[in-house]
Amino acid sequence: MANLSGKVAIITGGGKNLGAEIAKQLAGTGANLALHYNSNGSKEESVAFGNELQQQFPEIQVKLYQGNLTTEAAVEKLFGDVKKDFGRIDIVINTVGKVLKKPITDVTEAEYDEMFAVNSKCAFFVLKASAKYVEDGGSVVTIVTALLAAFTGFYTSYAGSKAPVEHFTRGVSKELQSRLINVNSVAPGPMDTPFFYPQESPEAVAYHKSQGLGGRLTDIKDIAPLVKFLVTEGKWITGQTIFANGGYTTR
C-alpha cells in the first residue's frame, strides 16, 4: 500500500469534484493536504469538505487556501503560504480548468483571454512554482482534456487553451528529471461533474456517453486512482499525457 506519510500535497481546486476525490485518495496514503479553492462561491463547500476529511483522517494535516490562480503573484503566494505552514511541498495536483463551448465566431476577446488565463497561464505558473518548491523525488500532475486528441468543433478555445499544457509538461519533466521529480498530464474524457452539463444539450450528453466504455461519462473515481498511482508506484512515468477516458478518443 502506498505510504505518503509526512509528505505534503497541494491540490488546486481540491475542495470539490475531481480535486476532492483526489484529496480523499491521498489522505488514505497519509499525505498532508493543502487544498486550494478559487473564490468565496466555493468557500463554504471547500471548508466543509476539509473539515470532513480532517475528522476522517485525524493523523494528517488539512489546510485550506483561497486564490484566483490566473496571476503569477497568486500562485507564488499559494506555494509560499503552503511552504511556510507545512515546511515542505512534495506533490502538486492542478485541477484548475474552465470549459467554453461555442462557435469560434461567437468567442469574444474577453472570453479568449479568460480561457487562456485559467487553462494555460495558470498551469504554466503552477508548473514554474512546482519547479521551485517541490522537494526532490516529488511529483506534479496537471489535469487536461481528452479533447486534445479529438477532431471536433465548438471547443476551440477550451482544447486550444489546454493544448500548451502538454508542451509545458514535457519541458518541465526534462528540467526536473535530474531531481527525480515526475511531471505528467492526465486527460479525462467528458466528466460527470456540474462543470460538464451547462454547455451541453441532451443530445450531446447522449453522444458523449455513447463514446465511452460502458456507455457512460468519465467518473471522478476513474481518474483519482490514476493520479494517486502517478505520485506513488507510478513515479517512473514522466513527461506523458495519459488519456484516461474509457476509449472516448486516443492518438
Backbone as CSV, one residue per row, in Angstrom:
resi,resn,N_x,N_y,N_z,CA_x,CA_y,CA_z,C_x,C_y,C_z
1,MET,0.841,-1.201,0.000,0.000,0.000,0.000,0.875,1.248,0.000
2,ALA,0.516,2.201,-0.822,1.285,3.443,-0.926,1.289,4.180,0.402
3,ASN,2.453,4.704,0.758,2.580,5.439,2.012,3.218,6.792,1.733
4,LEU,2.452,7.852,1.900,2.945,9.208,1.718,2.981,9.958,3.053
5,SER,3.076,9.212,4.143,3.110,9.819,5.467,4.248,10.827,5.563
6,GLY,3.917,12.023,6.033,4.909,13.077,6.163,5.066,13.936,4.924
7,LYS,4.526,13.479,3.782,4.586,14.257,2.550,3.464,15.294,2.540
8,VAL,3.636,16.327,1.725,2.652,17.404,1.630,2.217,17.566,0.182
9,ALA,0.921,17.561,-0.043,0.363,17.685,-1.389,-0.504,18.930,-1.497
10,ILE,-0.221,19.753,-2.504,-1.124,20.843,-2.882,-2.077,20.311,-3.937
11,ILE,-3.370,20.528,-3.733,-4.363,20.183,-4.760,-5.145,21.439,-5.075
12,THR,-4.926,21.996,-6.263,-5.712,23.164,-6.660,-7.104,22.692,-7.066
13,GLY,-8.116,23.466,-6.660,-9.482,23.004,-6.859,-9.774,21.779,-6.025
14,GLY,-9.111,21.687,-4.869,-9.182,20.465,-4.065,-10.374,20.348,-3.159
15,GLY,-11.284,21.316,-3.208,-12.408,21.291,-2.285,-13.663,20.638,-2.808
16,LYS,-13.680,20.270,-4.097,-14.887,19.647,-4.637,-14.571,18.898,-5.924
17,ASN,-15.539,18.112,-6.370,-15.450,17.369,-7.631,-14.166,16.532,-7.699
18,LEU,-13.461,16.565,-8.835,-12.287,15.712,-9.013,-11.211,16.013,-7.972
19,GLY,-10.971,17.295,-7.691,-9.952,17.644,-6.711,-10.223,17.030,-5.353
20,ALA,-11.486,17.022,-4.938,-11.849,16.434,-3.652,-11.659,14.923,-3.656
21,GLU,-11.973,14.272,-4.771,-11.789,12.820,-4.852,-10.301,12.462,-4.794
22,ILE,-9.471,13.268,-5.451,-8.021,13.051,-5.366,-7.550,13.264,-3.931
23,ALA,-8.091,14.283,-3.271,-7.728,14.534,-1.873,-8.044,13.320,-0.994
24,LYS,-9.181,12.702,-1.215,-9.542,11.507,-0.448,-8.538,10.382,-0.675
25,GLN,-8.167,10.201,-1.939,-7.202,9.145,-2.271,-5.867,9.385,-1.562
26,LEU,-5.384,10.624,-1.595,-4.087,10.919,-0.994,-4.159,10.928,0.527
27,ALA,-5.296,11.333,1.070,-5.466,11.277,2.524,-5.307,9.848,3.022
28,GLY,-5.808,8.905,2.248,-5.703,7.499,2.624,-4.289,6.966,2.631
29,THR,-3.374,7.684,1.987,-1.965,7.281,1.985,-1.176,7.960,3.094
30,GLY,-1.830,8.864,3.843,-1.162,9.566,4.922,-0.588,10.912,4.561
31,ALA,-0.840,11.387,3.333,-0.310,12.678,2.911,-1.034,13.820,3.607
32,ASN,-0.280,14.845,3.992,-0.875,16.088,4.466,-1.346,16.885,3.265
33,LEU,-2.462,17.618,3.428,-3.127,18.221,2.273,-3.291,19.720,2.399
34,ALA,-2.857,20.426,1.354,-3.126,21.847,1.198,-4.149,21.974,0.079
35,LEU,-5.397,22.241,0.442,-6.493,22.264,-0.516,-6.810,23.695,-0.918
36,HIS,-6.689,23.976,-2.190,-6.958,25.312,-2.717,-8.380,25.382,-3.270
37,TYR,-9.018,26.535,-3.101,-10.281,26.806,-3.776,-10.206,28.213,-4.348
38,ASN,-11.025,28.489,-5.363,-10.852,29.704,-6.151,-11.455,30.954,-5.518
39,SER,-12.715,30.868,-5.074,-13.437,32.095,-4.725,-14.364,31.870,-3.536
40,ASN,-14.967,32.949,-3.094,-15.918,32.856,-1.990,-17.093,31.949,-2.329
41,GLY,-17.399,31.845,-3.631,-18.518,31.000,-4.046,-18.304,29.533,-3.726
42,SER,-17.057,29.104,-3.662,-16.775,27.702,-3.354,-16.180,27.521,-1.954
43,LYS,-16.141,28.601,-1.181,-15.513,28.541,0.141,-16.241,27.608,1.092
44,GLU,-17.557,27.785,1.214,-18.323,27.003,2.193,-18.198,25.509,1.931
45,GLU,-18.370,25.119,0.669,-18.289,23.700,0.313,-16.877,23.157,0.567
46,SER,-15.868,23.954,0.210,-14.487,23.506,0.356,-14.095,23.369,1.822
47,VAL,-14.475,24.348,2.630,-14.154,24.301,4.057,-14.859,23.116,4.721
48,ALA,-16.111,22.890,4.347,-16.854,21.756,4.905,-16.178,20.438,4.532
49,PHE,-15.720,20.339,3.294,-15.028,19.121,2.867,-13.722,18.945,3.627
50,GLY,-12.977,20.034,3.778,-11.726,19.959,4.522,-11.937,19.501,5.953
51,ASN,-12.965,20.010,6.601,-13.277,19.598,7.972,-13.664,18.119,8.035
52,GLU,-14.441,17.699,7.058,-14.862,16.293,6.989,-13.644,15.376,6.817
53,LEU,-12.736,15.786,5.943,-11.538,14.995,5.682,-10.654,14.928,6.930
54,GLN,-10.532,16.051,7.632,-9.717,16.083,8.845,-10.273,15.165,9.924
55,GLN,-11.598,15.112,10.031,-12.232,14.225,11.013,-12.037,12.759,10.627
56,GLN,-12.113,12.479,9.335,-11.972,11.097,8.864,-10.536,10.608,8.962
57,PHE,-9.582,11.540,8.787,-8.160,11.178,8.825,-7.437,12.086,9.830
58,PRO,-7.651,11.856,11.126,-7.085,12.757,12.140,-5.563,12.746,12.188
59,GLU,-4.954,11.753,11.582,-3.489,11.655,11.634,-2.802,12.589,10.644
60,ILE,-3.550,13.185,9.704,-2.949,14.090,8.731,-3.341,15.539,9.029
61,GLN,-2.637,16.470,8.401,-2.994,17.885,8.489,-3.705,18.298,7.203
62,VAL,-4.801,19.036,7.349,-5.539,19.557,6.204,-5.708,21.060,6.394
63,LYS,-5.233,21.831,5.415,-5.392,23.285,5.466,-5.987,23.779,4.159
64,LEU,-6.782,24.852,4.244,-7.473,25.422,3.087,-6.843,26.755,2.699
65,TYR,-6.798,26.983,1.376,-6.218,28.217,0.835,-7.086,28.726,-0.304
66,GLN,-7.319,30.020,-0.320,-8.135,30.626,-1.379,-7.263,31.458,-2.315
67,GLY,-7.615,31.463,-3.593,-6.891,32.320,-4.525,-7.313,32.102,-5.965
68,ASN,-7.367,33.184,-6.714,-7.566,33.118,-8.165,-6.184,32.970,-8.786
69,LEU,-5.875,31.798,-9.311,-4.510,31.470,-9.714,-4.189,31.867,-11.152
70,THR,-4.796,32.943,-11.634,-4.521,33.387,-13.001,-3.441,34.464,-13.057
71,THR,-2.755,34.688,-11.929,-1.583,35.564,-11.924,-0.435,34.830,-11.252
72,GLU,0.784,35.158,-11.654,1.934,34.526,-11.021,1.998,34.876,-9.543
73,ALA,1.627,36.100,-9.197,1.675,36.517,-7.799,0.777,35.648,-6.924
74,ALA,-0.420,35.314,-7.421,-1.343,34.480,-6.653,-0.808,33.058,-6.494
75,VAL,-0.207,32.528,-7.554,0.373,31.183,-7.484,1.541,31.171,-6.503
76,GLU,2.398,32.164,-6.599,3.548,32.255,-5.702,3.100,32.383,-4.246
77,LYS,2.031,33.147,-4.010,1.516,33.282,-2.642,1.025,31.941,-2.114
78,LEU,0.303,31.197,-2.937,-0.203,29.891,-2.515,0.954,28.981,-2.117
79,PHE,1.935,28.863,-2.996,3.058,27.965,-2.718,3.868,28.451,-1.513
80,GLY,4.063,29.761,-1.428,4.799,30.305,-0.297,4.087,30.067,1.021
81,ASP,2.768,30.250,1.017,1.983,30.032,2.239,2.022,28.567,2.656
82,VAL,1.905,27.660,1.677,1.933,26.229,1.994,3.305,25.837,2.541
83,LYS,4.360,26.323,1.906,5.716,26.009,2.378,5.916,26.535,3.810
84,LYS,5.399,27.726,4.074,5.519,28.306,5.423,4.755,27.478,6.444
85,ASP,3.543,27.034,6.079,2.689,26.306,7.016,3.162,24.873,7.259
86,PHE,3.608,24.202,6.193,3.943,22.778,6.292,5.446,22.508,6.322
87,GLY,6.233,23.451,5.839,7.676,23.249,5.822,8.217,22.572,4.587
88,ARG,7.333,22.051,3.751,7.767,21.350,2.549,6.587,21.186,1.595
89,ILE,6.878,20.925,0.319,5.872,20.579,-0.680,6.438,19.418,-1.495
90,ASP,5.709,18.318,-1.573,6.181,17.120,-2.274,5.387,16.799,-3.528
91,ILE,4.114,17.155,-3.526,3.219,16.772,-4.616,2.358,17.968,-4.976
92,VAL,2.188,18.193,-6.270,1.277,19.239,-6.744,0.323,18.618,-7.761
93,ILE,-0.976,18.763,-7.504,-2.013,18.312,-8.425,-2.823,19.534,-8.833
94,ASN,-2.800,19.869,-10.118,-3.511,21.055,-10.596,-4.749,20.627,-11.384
95,THR,-5.926,20.868,-10.799,-7.181,20.501,-11.463,-7.912,21.711,-12.032
96,VAL,-7.303,22.906,-11.944,-7.984,24.134,-12.373,-8.315,24.071,-13.855
97,GLY,-9.537,24.449,-14.216,-9.924,24.471,-15.624,-11.259,25.154,-15.833
98,LYS,-11.465,25.578,-17.053,-12.722,26.231,-17.422,-13.119,25.772,-18.821
99,VAL,-14.407,25.442,-18.993,-14.918,24.951,-20.278,-15.723,26.045,-20.968
100,LEU,-15.543,26.138,-22.272,-16.373,27.023,-23.096,-16.686,26.288,-24.384
101,LYS,-17.961,26.185,-24.720,-18.390,25.517,-25.949,-19.227,26.489,-26.771
102,LYS,-18.663,26.963,-27.863,-19.420,27.821,-28.772,-18.635,27.963,-30.078
103,PRO,-19.301,28.330,-31.163,-18.586,28.540,-32.423,-17.531,29.627,-32.266
104,ILE,-16.443,29.508,-32.995,-15.366,30.481,-32.869,-15.840,31.892,-33.197
105,THR,-16.835,31.993,-34.078,-17.353,33.315,-34.442,-18.061,33.999,-33.286
106,ASP,-18.421,33.236,-32.250,-19.109,33.796,-31.089,-18.185,34.018,-29.891
107,VAL,-16.928,33.589,-29.989,-15.994,33.740,-28.873,-15.462,35.165,-28.847
108,THR,-15.691,35.851,-27.738,-15.223,37.233,-27.606,-13.757,37.264,-27.190
109,GLU,-13.138,38.409,-27.348,-11.744,38.553,-26.916,-11.627,38.360,-25.411
110,ALA,-12.609,38.847,-24.667,-12.585,38.675,-23.213,-12.666,37.198,-22.831
111,GLU,-13.496,36.441,-23.543,-13.606,35.005,-23.286,-12.305,34.291,-23.625
112,TYR,-11.715,34.667,-24.749,-10.430,34.094,-25.127,-9.394,34.336,-24.031
113,ASP,-9.298,35.570,-23.581,-8.322,35.915,-22.554,-8.558,35.115,-21.276
114,GLU,-9.826,34.963,-20.896,-10.131,34.223,-19.673,-9.794,32.744,-19.818
115,MET,-10.121,32.153,-20.968,-9.841,30.736,-21.177,-8.343,30.459,-21.086
116,PHE,-7.547,31.318,-21.711,-6.106,31.079,-21.672,-5.515,31.420,-20.309
117,ALA,-6.105,32.359,-19.599,-5.637,32.663,-18.251,-5.876,31.479,-17.320
118,VAL,-7.058,30.881,-17.401,-7.422,29.788,-16.495,-6.739,28.485,-16.891
119,ASN,-6.786,28.149,-18.166,-6.343,26.826,-18.606,-4.869,26.731,-18.947
120,SER,-4.269,27.831,-19.372,-2.887,27.799,-19.835,-1.949,28.574,-18.908
121,LYS,-2.246,29.836,-18.683,-1.365,30.662,-17.848,-1.265,30.108,-16.432
122,CYS,-2.382,29.762,-15.846,-2.384,29.181,-14.503,-1.506,27.931,-14.462
123,ALA,-1.684,27.036,-15.438,-0.907,25.796,-15.467,0.587,26.082,-15.577
124,PHE,0.950,27.065,-16.408,2.355,27.409,-16.591,2.981,27.853,-15.272
125,PHE,2.308,28.763,-14.575,2.902,29.290,-13.363,2.812,28.320,-12.188
126,VAL,1.838,27.412,-12.206,1.834,26.343,-11.203,3.035,25.424,-11.437
127,LEU,3.316,25.117,-12.704,4.489,24.298,-13.008,5.780,25.034,-12.645
128,LYS,5.830,26.328,-12.915,7.013,27.107,-12.545,7.236,27.069,-11.035
129,ALA,6.157,27.305,-10.271,6.278,27.265,-8.815,6.638,25.866,-8.328
130,SER,6.099,24.854,-8.990,6.425,23.472,-8.620,7.916,23.209,-8.795
131,ALA,8.474,23.697,-9.908,9.901,23.513,-10.158,10.737,24.181,-9.071
132,LYS,10.210,25.235,-8.513,10.923,25.991,-7.477,10.758,25.366,-6.093
133,TYR,9.559,24.876,-5.785,9.230,24.497,-4.415,9.213,22.994,-4.134
134,VAL,8.897,22.160,-5.134,8.705,20.733,-4.850,10.039,20.079,-4.484
135,GLU,9.978,19.267,-3.444,11.169,18.557,-2.975,11.639,17.534,-4.014
136,ASP,12.947,17.274,-4.024,13.485,16.233,-4.895,12.745,14.926,-4.633
137,GLY,12.434,14.208,-5.727,11.684,12.962,-5.602,10.180,13.147,-5.580
138,GLY,9.717,14.387,-5.778,8.285,14.671,-5.739,7.579,14.389,-7.047
139,SER,6.348,14.882,-7.148,5.504,14.611,-8.319,4.620,15.804,-8.629
140,VAL,4.346,15.995,-9.924,3.447,17.055,-10.372,2.510,16.480,-11.426
141,VAL,1.206,16.721,-11.265,0.213,16.251,-12.237,-0.732,17.399,-12.567
142,THR,-0.982,17.602,-13.863,-1.953,18.597,-14.314,-3.085,17.890,-15.048
143,ILE,-4.311,18.282,-14.748,-5.469,17.727,-15.450,-5.709,18.532,-16.728
144,VAL,-5.747,17.827,-17.866,-6.035,18.476,-19.146,-7.359,17.930,-19.695
145,THR,-7.430,17.549,-20.948,-8.701,17.085,-21.513,-8.471,16.123,-22.668
146,ALA,-9.358,15.140,-22.798,-9.295,14.194,-23.913,-9.517,14.885,-25.251
147,LEU,-10.066,16.099,-25.236,-10.271,16.828,-26.492,-8.957,17.179,-27.175
148,LEU,-7.836,17.044,-26.460,-6.536,17.249,-27.098,-6.294,16.213,-28.187
149,ALA,-7.024,15.107,-28.147,-6.890,14.074,-29.168,-8.143,13.969,-30.038
150,ALA,-9.006,14.962,-29.956,-10.265,14.921,-30.717,-10.226,15.914,-31.873
151,PHE,-11.036,15.644,-32.856,-11.145,16.479,-34.050,-12.596,16.936,-34.119
152,THR,-12.879,18.057,-33.458,-14.261,18.494,-33.331,-14.323,20.013,-33.259
153,GLY,-15.503,20.530,-33.431,-15.697,21.969,-33.360,-16.238,22.423,-32.022
154,PHE,-16.397,23.737,-31.885,-17.068,24.395,-30.761,-16.254,24.453,-29.470
155,TYR,-15.259,23.576,-29.320,-14.407,23.605,-28.129,-13.042,24.233,-28.435
156,THR,-12.982,25.024,-29.493,-11.701,25.553,-29.965,-10.928,26.268,-28.868
157,SER,-11.584,27.157,-28.131,-10.872,27.920,-27.097,-10.538,27.052,-25.894
158,TYR,-11.348,26.033,-25.631,-11.089,25.155,-24.487,-9.917,24.222,-24.776
159,ALA,-10.050,23.416,-25.826,-8.965,22.492,-26.160,-7.695,23.260,-26.512
160,GLY,-7.858,24.382,-27.216,-6.699,25.177,-27.595,-5.949,25.742,-26.408
161,SER,-6.685,26.123,-25.366,-6.030,26.690,-24.187,-5.460,25.619,-23.259
162,LYS,-5.908,24.372,-23.426,-5.327,23.263,-22.680,-4.111,22.665,-23.407
163,ALA,-4.073,22.790,-24.723,-3.023,22.154,-25.512,-1.608,22.555,-25.088
164,PRO,-1.341,23.829,-24.788,0.029,24.184,-24.389,0.525,23.444,-23.152
165,VAL,-0.403,22.984,-22.317,-0.001,22.328,-21.067,0.791,21.050,-21.343
166,GLU,0.486,20.381,-22.460,1.273,19.209,-22.844,2.732,19.584,-23.046
167,HIS,2.968,20.689,-23.732,4.331,21.128,-24.007,5.007,21.609,-22.727
168,PHE,4.248,22.324,-21.885,4.796,22.732,-20.594,5.242,21.496,-19.798
169,THR,4.369,20.481,-19.799,4.626,19.262,-19.034,5.891,18.566,-19.504
170,ARG,6.014,18.401,-20.813,7.187,17.700,-21.337,8.475,18.461,-21.017
171,GLY,8.433,19.780,-21.229,9.620,20.581,-20.965,10.034,20.545,-19.513
172,VAL,9.055,20.741,-18.624,9.362,20.756,-17.191,9.821,19.380,-16.718
173,SER,9.252,18.311,-17.282,9.679,16.963,-16.878,11.155,16.758,-17.164
174,LYS,11.639,17.283,-18.287,13.063,17.167,-18.608,13.909,18.028,-17.672
175,GLU,13.422,19.223,-17.371,14.168,20.117,-16.488,14.305,19.535,-15.083
176,LEU,13.291,18.760,-14.647,13.280,18.238,-13.278,13.702,16.773,-13.199
177,GLN,14.056,16.188,-14.325,14.394,14.766,-14.357,15.564,14.439,-13.435
178,SER,16.576,15.307,-13.393,17.746,15.037,-12.564,17.419,15.079,-11.073
179,ARG,16.284,15.705,-10.735,15.857,15.776,-9.330,14.846,14.677,-8.994
180,LEU,14.619,13.777,-9.939,13.708,12.638,-9.750,12.277,13.081,-9.462
181,ILE,11.889,14.221,-10.032,10.506,14.696,-9.931,9.792,14.317,-11.219
182,ASN,8.732,13.514,-11.107,7.992,13.157,-12.322,6.863,14.147,-12.550
183,VAL,6.660,14.488,-13.826,5.712,15.537,-14.214,4.855,14.998,-15.351
184,ASN,3.544,14.934,-15.138,2.638,14.358,-16.134,1.350,15.152,-16.250
185,SER,0.643,14.903,-17.352,-0.718,15.412,-17.536,-1.665,14.229,-17.662
186,VAL,-2.866,14.381,-17.156,-3.910,13.361,-17.282,-5.082,13.977,-18.032
187,ALA,-5.534,13.265,-19.062,-6.581,13.780,-19.951,-7.852,12.944,-19.826
188,PRO,-8.776,13.335,-18.927,-10.045,12.602,-18.808,-10.944,12.870,-20.016
189,GLY,-11.917,11.985,-20.192,-12.986,12.268,-21.140,-13.999,13.202,-20.509
190,PRO,-15.093,13.502,-21.223,-16.151,14.331,-20.638,-16.557,13.758,-19.282
191,MET,-16.491,14.590,-18.254,-16.610,14.100,-16.892,-17.957,14.436,-16.283
192,ASP,-18.467,13.491,-15.543,-19.785,13.625,-14.921,-19.675,14.502,-13.665
193,THR,-19.502,15.808,-13.902,-19.464,16.787,-12.814,-20.352,17.969,-13.211
194,PRO,-20.664,18.865,-12.278,-21.512,20.019,-12.607,-20.919,20.938,-13.674
195,PHE,-19.601,20.850,-13.927,-18.985,21.702,-14.944,-19.353,21.284,-16.353
196,PHE,-19.734,20.011,-16.516,-19.955,19.466,-17.856,-21.288,19.873,-18.463
197,TYR,-22.348,19.843,-17.680,-23.697,19.880,-18.236,-24.198,21.238,-18.756
198,PRO,-23.797,22.363,-18.170,-24.412,23.634,-18.596,-24.290,23.940,-20.085
199,GLN,-23.178,23.559,-20.714,-22.985,23.904,-22.118,-23.418,22.802,-23.077
200,GLU,-23.949,21.678,-22.542,-24.267,20.536,-23.386,-25.778,20.324,-23.521
201,SER,-26.219,20.020,-24.738,-27.608,19.640,-24.973,-27.805,18.179,-24.567
202,PRO,-29.049,17.754,-24.342,-29.289,16.339,-24.031,-28.743,15.406,-25.105
203,GLU,-28.815,15.847,-26.372,-28.314,15.017,-27.476,-26.794,14.886,-27.397
204,ALA,-26.126,15.991,-27.044,-24.663,15.954,-26.924,-24.245,15.071,-25.748
205,VAL,-24.970,15.160,-24.638,-24.667,14.314,-23.488,-24.788,12.845,-23.875
206,ALA,-25.860,12.504,-24.592,-26.070,11.122,-25.029,-24.939,10.658,-25.937
207,TYR,-24.489,11.549,-26.832,-23.394,11.189,-27.738,-22.112,10.945,-26.948
208,HIS,-21.788,11.860,-26.045,-20.557,11.702,-25.268,-20.586,10.394,-24.472
209,LYS,-21.720,10.074,-23.902,-21.844,8.819,-23.157,-21.623,7.618,-24.070
210,SER,-22.153,7.684,-25.280,-22.080,6.552,-26.201,-20.652,6.234,-26.636
211,GLN,-19.746,7.196,-26.502,-18.375,7.003,-26.952,-17.450,6.420,-25.883
212,GLY,-17.960,6.281,-24.665,-17.134,5.783,-23.569,-17.449,4.332,-23.217
213,LEU,-16.484,3.666,-22.640,-16.650,2.296,-22.179,-17.836,2.214,-21.225
214,GLY,-18.752,1.290,-21.516,-19.930,1.136,-20.667,-21.025,2.138,-20.945
215,GLY,-20.867,2.953,-21.992,-21.892,3.927,-22.358,-22.103,4.994,-21.296
216,ARG,-21.012,5.447,-20.694,-21.125,6.453,-19.646,-20.006,7.485,-19.761
217,LEU,-20.178,8.579,-19.019,-19.149,9.600,-18.947,-18.011,9.150,-18.026
218,THR,-16.888,9.844,-18.116,-15.810,9.634,-17.157,-16.297,10.020,-15.764
219,ASP,-15.964,9.202,-14.786,-16.302,9.491,-13.393,-15.040,9.942,-12.656
220,ILE,-15.203,10.823,-11.677,-14.036,11.267,-10.921,-13.319,10.089,-10.260
221,LYS,-14.053,9.034,-9.971,-13.454,7.841,-9.357,-12.631,7.045,-10.367
222,ASP,-12.782,7.338,-11.651,-11.917,6.727,-12.660,-10.551,7.400,-12.685
223,ILE,-10.521,8.688,-12.381,-9.316,9.492,-12.556,-8.473,9.588,-11.293
224,ALA,-9.113,9.731,-10.144,-8.366,9.928,-8.892,-7.373,8.795,-8.602
225,PRO,-7.735,7.513,-8.799,-6.753,6.455,-8.536,-5.551,6.521,-9.478
226,LEU,-5.768,6.981,-10.709,-4.666,7.134,-11.649,-3.698,8.220,-11.171
227,VAL,-4.250,9.330,-10.695,-3.407,10.396,-10.158,-2.618,9.882,-8.952
228,LYS,-3.290,9.165,-8.080,-2.610,8.573,-6.924,-1.474,7.657,-7.380
229,PHE,-1.706,6.861,-8.394,-0.679,5.958,-8.912,0.540,6.736,-9.411
230,LEU,0.298,7.829,-10.130,1.396,8.602,-10.698,2.289,9.231,-9.633
231,VAL,1.735,9.482,-8.448,2.540,10.106,-7.386,3.042,9.078,-6.374
232,THR,2.777,7.794,-6.638,3.260,6.735,-5.738,3.992,5.673,-6.560
233,GLU,3.347,4.551,-6.846,4.018,3.457,-7.552,4.404,3.808,-8.989
234,GLY,3.732,4.795,-9.582,3.972,5.122,-10.987,4.950,6.253,-11.211
235,LYS,5.828,6.488,-10.265,6.701,7.653,-10.362,7.751,7.549,-11.470
236,TRP,7.938,6.377,-12.060,8.885,6.271,-13.178,8.277,6.814,-14.470
237,ILE,6.960,7.020,-14.464,6.281,7.632,-15.616,6.469,9.136,-15.532
238,THR,6.968,9.761,-16.597,7.152,11.205,-16.589,7.116,11.759,-18.009
239,GLY,6.682,13.013,-18.122,6.622,13.688,-19.411,5.479,13.243,-20.298
240,GLN,4.480,12.590,-19.740,3.410,11.986,-20.532,2.071,12.719,-20.377
241,THR,1.258,12.606,-21.429,-0.163,12.921,-21.330,-0.905,11.601,-21.401
242,ILE,-1.574,11.245,-20.326,-2.246,9.956,-20.232,-3.734,10.141,-20.477
243,PHE,-4.210,9.544,-21.568,-5.623,9.679,-21.943,-6.429,8.595,-21.233
244,ALA,-7.134,9.009,-20.193,-7.942,8.099,-19.383,-9.400,8.460,-19.591
245,ASN,-10.031,7.868,-20.609,-11.363,8.333,-20.993,-12.303,7.220,-21.469
246,GLY,-12.006,5.983,-21.087,-12.895,4.881,-21.455,-12.988,4.646,-22.948
247,GLY,-11.930,4.966,-23.677,-11.948,4.755,-25.127,-12.610,5.858,-25.916
248,TYR,-12.898,6.981,-25.247,-13.569,8.096,-25.915,-12.766,8.582,-27.117
249,THR,-11.462,8.702,-26.934,-10.597,9.095,-28.040,-9.150,8.752,-27.691
250,THR,-8.295,8.716,-28.702,-6.870,8.478,-28.468,-6.095,9.074,-29.629
251,ARG,-4.758,8.979,-29.541,-3.918,9.471,-30.631,-3.093,8.340,-31.209
